[in-house]
Amino acid sequence: MRRKLIAGNWKMNGLKAEGIALAKAVFEKCATTPDKTFDILVCPPMNVLGFVAELPHAGAFVGAQDVAETTKPNGAFTGDISAQMVLDLGATWTLVGHSERRQYHHETDAVVKQKALNAIGAGLTTVICIGETLAEREAGQAVDVVRRQTRECVPMQATAENCVIAYEPVWAIGTGKVPTTADVAEIHAAVRDELAKVLGQEKADKMRILYGGSVKPENAKELLNVENVDGALIGGASLKADSFWAIAETLM
């Protein structure tokens, strides 16, 4: 039985005081729900990552939103943060390959795979993001796109313990648009099938596949009950502890 994961991607939001307050509110809810049957992950922006990681957060995980592509732990890479630096701040997870990184920073599948390798090699649990654009969906290419991204982005070193897949249709992120449950089921089944081809059936059956894209308390229960959906990667709704926790509570 795969344990559900509710992850919050804060993106480029929150100054120090705001980030700490939000994290404290989420962590307090975790602390008062000791028997929860799901995992919680928060991914703050880098300016508050270290402060958040230093807070007591039993029952929750803290992750970065990205790591550097270079295999070097340090060096002349202005603006980059290595996986080792993320660990040094106290975080134990990271996202890689989010569609906004792919779109605005032109990250290819090869770049995403290298980042995943770096993160896994350093000991970070890694959420690899995949998903099709609206043009690709309208052209009937959604399944082919996510299969390709899974095949090209997931390293052979990935296991259920160090890797999670997050399917986020690009056209649904922050737009309020949500694919049908049948669409979500089709994509998640295709991703798991492709994982089996890359890693073997046993690993594929154990690996968690999250859904992301305009997840909110009103639609969370329906989405989280779709076959092969093992949790959610949440953007806007994760910026308020109450709405974030309301999504998690649909699993209780």
C-alpha positions as CSV (number, residue, x, y, z in Angstrom):
1,M,0.0,0.0,0.0
2,R,1.6,3.3,-1.1
3,R,1.4,6.0,1.6
4,K,-0.1,9.2,0.3
5,L,2.0,12.4,0.1
6,I,0.6,15.9,0.3
7,A,3.3,18.3,-0.9
8,G,3.2,22.1,-0.9
9,N,5.3,24.1,-3.5
10,W,5.4,27.7,-2.3
11,K,7.2,28.8,-5.5
12,M,8.6,32.4,-5.2
13,N,6.4,33.5,-2.3
14,G,7.1,34.5,1.2
15,L,9.6,36.7,3.0
16,K,11.3,35.4,6.2
17,A,8.5,36.2,8.7
18,E,5.8,35.0,6.4
19,G,7.5,31.8,5.5
20,I,8.3,30.9,9.1
21,A,4.7,31.7,10.2
22,L,3.3,29.5,7.4
23,A,5.6,26.6,8.2
24,K,4.9,26.8,11.9
25,A,1.1,26.7,11.2
26,V,1.5,23.6,9.0
27,F,3.9,21.9,11.4
28,E,1.6,22.5,14.4
29,K,-1.2,20.8,12.5
30,C,1.1,17.8,11.9
31,A,2.1,17.7,15.5
32,T,-1.5,17.5,16.6
33,T,-2.3,14.8,14.1
34,P,0.2,12.1,15.2
35,D,-1.7,9.1,13.7
36,K,-2.1,10.6,10.2
37,T,-1.9,8.0,7.4
38,F,-0.2,10.4,4.9
39,D,3.1,12.3,4.6
40,I,3.5,16.1,4.5
41,L,6.1,18.0,2.5
42,V,6.7,21.7,2.3
43,C,9.0,23.3,-0.3
44,P,9.7,26.9,0.6
45,P,11.7,29.3,-1.5
46,M,15.4,29.3,-0.9
47,N,15.4,32.6,1.2
48,V,13.5,30.8,4.0
49,L,14.4,27.2,3.4
50,G,17.1,27.1,6.2
51,F,14.8,28.9,8.7
52,V,11.9,26.5,8.0
53,A,14.2,23.4,8.2
54,E,15.4,24.5,11.6
55,L,11.8,24.6,13.0
56,P,10.6,21.5,14.9
57,H,8.8,19.6,12.2
58,A,8.2,16.0,13.4
59,G,5.8,14.4,11.1
60,A,6.6,16.6,8.1
61,F,9.4,16.9,5.6
62,V,11.1,20.0,4.2
63,G,12.4,20.3,0.7
64,A,13.9,22.7,-1.8
65,Q,12.3,23.6,-5.1
66,D,15.3,22.9,-7.3
67,V,19.0,21.8,-7.2
68,A,21.9,22.7,-9.6
69,E,22.6,20.7,-12.7
70,T,26.3,20.6,-12.2
71,T,27.7,17.5,-10.6
72,K,30.1,19.5,-8.5
73,P,29.1,20.3,-4.9
74,N,30.5,23.8,-5.2
75,G,32.3,26.0,-7.6
76,A,31.9,28.9,-10.1
77,F,28.2,28.5,-10.7
78,T,26.7,31.8,-9.7
79,G,23.1,31.6,-8.5
80,D,23.0,27.8,-8.3
81,I,22.5,25.7,-5.1
82,S,23.9,22.2,-5.0
83,A,22.1,19.3,-3.5
84,Q,24.8,19.1,-0.8
85,M,24.0,22.8,0.1
86,V,20.3,21.9,0.4
87,L,21.2,19.1,2.7
88,D,23.4,21.4,4.7
89,L,20.4,23.7,5.3
90,G,18.6,20.8,6.9
91,A,16.2,19.9,4.0
92,T,15.9,16.3,2.9
93,W,13.8,16.6,-0.2
94,T,13.8,18.6,-3.4
95,L,11.6,19.1,-6.5
96,V,13.2,19.0,-10.0
97,G,11.8,19.6,-13.4
98,H,8.8,21.7,-12.5
99,S,7.1,23.0,-15.6
100,E,8.0,26.6,-14.7
101,R,11.6,25.6,-14.7
102,R,11.2,23.9,-18.0
103,Q,9.3,26.8,-19.5
104,Y,11.1,29.8,-18.1
105,H,14.6,28.3,-17.8
106,H,14.4,26.0,-20.8
107,E,15.2,22.9,-18.9
108,T,15.3,19.8,-21.0
109,D,14.5,16.2,-19.9
110,A,18.3,15.6,-19.9
111,V,18.8,18.5,-17.5
112,V,16.0,17.3,-15.3
113,K,17.5,13.8,-15.2
114,Q,20.9,15.1,-14.2
115,K,19.4,17.2,-11.4
116,A,17.5,14.1,-10.2
117,L,20.8,12.1,-10.3
118,N,22.5,14.8,-8.3
119,A,19.8,15.0,-5.7
120,I,19.4,11.2,-5.3
121,G,23.2,10.8,-5.2
122,A,23.5,13.4,-2.4
123,G,20.7,11.7,-0.3
124,L,17.8,13.9,-1.1
125,T,14.4,12.4,-1.8
126,T,13.4,13.8,-5.2
127,V,10.1,14.7,-6.7
128,I,10.4,14.6,-10.5
129,C,7.8,16.8,-12.2
130,I,6.3,15.9,-15.6
131,G,3.3,17.1,-17.6
132,E,2.0,18.2,-21.0
133,T,1.2,21.6,-22.3
134,L,-2.3,22.6,-23.6
135,A,-1.1,22.4,-27.2
136,E,0.2,18.9,-26.6
137,R,-3.1,17.8,-25.0
138,E,-5.2,19.3,-27.7
139,A,-3.0,17.5,-30.3
140,G,-3.7,14.2,-28.5
141,Q,-0.1,13.9,-27.4
142,A,-0.5,13.9,-23.6
143,V,0.1,10.3,-23.0
144,D,3.1,10.2,-25.3
145,V,4.6,13.3,-23.7
146,V,4.4,12.0,-20.2
147,R,5.7,8.6,-21.2
148,R,8.7,10.3,-22.8
149,Q,9.3,12.5,-19.9
150,T,9.2,9.6,-17.5
151,R,11.5,7.6,-19.7
152,E,14.0,10.4,-20.2
153,C,13.9,12.0,-16.7
154,V,13.8,9.1,-14.2
155,P,17.3,7.7,-13.5
156,M,18.0,4.0,-13.0
157,Q,19.0,4.8,-9.4
158,A,15.4,5.9,-8.6
159,T,13.5,3.8,-6.1
160,A,10.3,4.3,-4.1
161,E,12.4,5.5,-1.2
162,N,14.3,8.2,-3.0
163,C,12.0,9.3,-5.8
164,V,8.4,10.5,-6.3
165,I,6.8,11.4,-9.7
166,A,4.5,14.4,-9.9
167,Y,2.2,14.7,-12.9
168,E,1.2,18.3,-13.4
169,P,-0.6,19.2,-16.7
170,V,1.0,22.6,-17.5
171,W,-2.3,24.0,-18.6
172,A,-3.9,23.3,-15.2
173,I,-1.3,25.0,-13.0
174,G,-2.7,28.1,-11.4
175,T,-5.5,28.4,-14.0
176,G,-8.3,26.8,-12.1
177,K,-8.7,24.3,-14.9
178,V,-8.6,20.6,-13.9
179,P,-8.6,17.5,-16.1
180,T,-11.3,15.0,-15.7
181,T,-10.8,12.1,-13.3
182,A,-10.7,9.9,-16.4
183,D,-7.9,12.0,-17.9
184,V,-5.9,11.8,-14.6
185,A,-6.4,8.1,-14.4
186,E,-5.2,7.5,-17.9
187,I,-2.1,9.6,-17.4
188,H,-1.2,8.0,-14.1
189,A,-1.6,4.5,-15.4
190,A,0.6,5.4,-18.4
191,V,3.3,6.8,-16.1
192,R,3.3,3.7,-13.9
193,D,3.5,1.5,-17.0
194,E,6.4,3.5,-18.3
195,L,8.1,3.3,-14.8
196,A,7.8,-0.4,-15.0
197,K,9.7,-0.4,-18.4
198,V,12.4,1.8,-16.9
199,L,12.8,0.4,-13.4
200,G,11.0,-2.9,-13.4
201,Q,7.4,-3.7,-12.2
202,E,8.3,-4.1,-8.5
203,K,9.8,-0.7,-8.2
204,A,7.1,0.9,-10.3
205,D,4.3,-0.6,-8.2
206,K,5.9,1.0,-5.0
207,M,6.6,4.4,-6.4
208,R,4.3,7.3,-5.6
209,I,2.8,9.3,-8.4
210,L,1.3,12.7,-7.3
211,Y,-1.3,14.8,-9.2
212,G,-0.8,18.6,-9.3
213,G,-2.6,21.4,-11.0
214,S,-5.3,23.6,-9.4
215,V,-5.8,21.2,-6.5
216,K,-8.0,22.8,-3.8
217,P,-10.1,21.6,-0.9
218,E,-13.2,21.4,-3.1
219,N,-11.8,18.9,-5.6
220,A,-9.1,17.2,-3.5
221,K,-11.1,14.2,-2.4
222,E,-12.2,13.3,-5.9
223,L,-8.7,13.6,-7.3
224,L,-7.0,11.8,-4.5
225,N,-9.4,8.8,-4.9
226,V,-8.4,8.3,-8.6
227,E,-6.5,5.0,-9.1
228,N,-2.7,5.4,-9.1
229,V,-3.0,8.9,-7.6
230,D,-0.8,8.7,-4.5
231,G,-1.1,12.3,-3.3
232,A,-0.9,15.9,-4.5
233,L,1.6,18.6,-5.3
234,I,-0.1,21.8,-4.4
235,G,0.8,25.3,-5.4
236,G,-1.5,28.3,-4.5
237,A,-3.5,26.4,-2.0
238,S,-0.3,25.6,0.0
239,L,0.3,29.2,0.8
240,K,-2.4,29.2,3.5
241,A,-2.1,26.5,6.2
242,D,-5.9,26.1,6.5
243,S,-6.4,25.4,2.8
244,F,-3.3,23.2,2.6
245,W,-4.4,21.2,5.6
246,A,-8.0,21.0,4.4
247,I,-6.7,19.1,1.3
248,A,-4.7,16.8,3.5
249,E,-7.7,16.2,5.7
250,T,-9.7,14.7,2.8
251,L,-7.4,11.6,3.4
252,M,-8.5,11.2,7.0
